[in-house]
Amino acid sequence: MSAEEKTRITVDIFGTNYKLVGRSSVSYMKMVASHVNDQMYHISNALPQLESSKIAVLASVNIADEFFKLRKEMEQLQGEGQKSIDLEEKYRKSVQQFAELEQVNKSWQEKQLNADEQSVQQQMALQGLQMELQAAQQQHQAQQEYLHNVEQQLIQAKNEQIRQREASEEHQQQLTSSELAEQQRLQEENAELRNELEQERARYSNQQSDDQDLVQEHKKLTVEYEKLKKEYNEWIQLVMEKEDPS
């Protein structure tokens, strides 16, 4: 605003007209003049003995006091406003931190839920493995029992085979001993009969006798000899068949 654009007004302050020049509006300048006038009349009413110059000084002091008080209040309000701004900033940061914590908590809950699901799955898998292990152990035990039974049967069969072989060997030994004894007996009887037959033949040949008794005895001895010879041959054949089963 230039000098020509300044506001000029005439105001009445404590009974005296003053010309005011300023860049403020007319209403504002009148409000200021009215406030000064009110202050001076207030002091004049309170202290009527004072001169106008002193009243003006006291009014100036009061106005200055009001100014500083108002500025202090304004500063306080500005401080409170700054505190409010700081509180709002803290609140905004708190809200942001709370939102971040909520997000972290949500993420943690999701992870915990996934961990719980994985734990349940792992427990189910572990139970399945335990069941498979138990089944495998039962199968292994059944196989062990089966193998034990088979082993016992093999042992019994082997023992029975050994027993039968020992019994067969013992029987074979007994049979061989009996056959040898029988062979010895037959040989002895054969030799004895042959000796008797030779004696009879010699006696028959020497005596040249038609004695019927001797003839009958000779025939009897001959029959017995042939019988023993036949038994001996049969026994020899039996022994040969046993020794050569083919």
C-alpha positions, 0 to 999 in steps of 0.5 A: 500500500502506497502513501496515497493508500494509507487510511486516515481517520479522526478519533476521539480519545478522552475528549480530544480529537486525534488524526490517525494514519495507518495501513489497517482498516478503518474499523480496526483503527477505530477499535484500537482508539476505542480501546485506548479511550476506554482505558483512560476513562477507566483510570480516570474514574479510578484515579480522578486526581491524576492529570491527563498525561499521567492517565495516558501513561497508565493507560499505555502501561495497561495496554502494554501489560495486556499486550504482553499477557496476550502474547504470553497466552498466545505463546502458551496457546502456540505451545499447546498447539505445538503440543497438540501437534506433537500429540497428534504426531505421536498419536499418528505414529502410535496408530502407525505402530499399532497398525504395524504391530497388528500386521506383525501379529496377524503375520505371526498368527498366520505363521502360528496357524501354519506351524500348528497345521504342520505340527498336526500333519507331522503328528499324523505322519509320525503316528502313521510311521509308528503304525507302520513300524509296529506292523513291521515289528509284528511281521518281523516277530511273526517271521522270527516265530515262523523261522524258529518253528521251521528251524525246530522242525528241521532239527527234529527232522534231522534228529529223527533222520539221525535216530533212524540212521543210527537205528538202521546202522544198529539194525544192520550191525545186528543183522550182519552179526546174526547173518554171520552167526547163521553163516558160521552155523550153517558152515559148521553144520555143512562141514559136519554133515559133509564129514559124516557123509564122507565117513558114511561113504567111506564106511559104505565103500569099505564094507561093501554092505547091502545093509538096508539100515546103512542105505537108509541112513545114507539117504537120510544124511544125503537129504539133510545135506541137500536141504542144508546146502539149499538153505545155505545157497538161499542165504548166500543169495539173500546176502548178495541181494542186500549188498547189491540193491540194484 
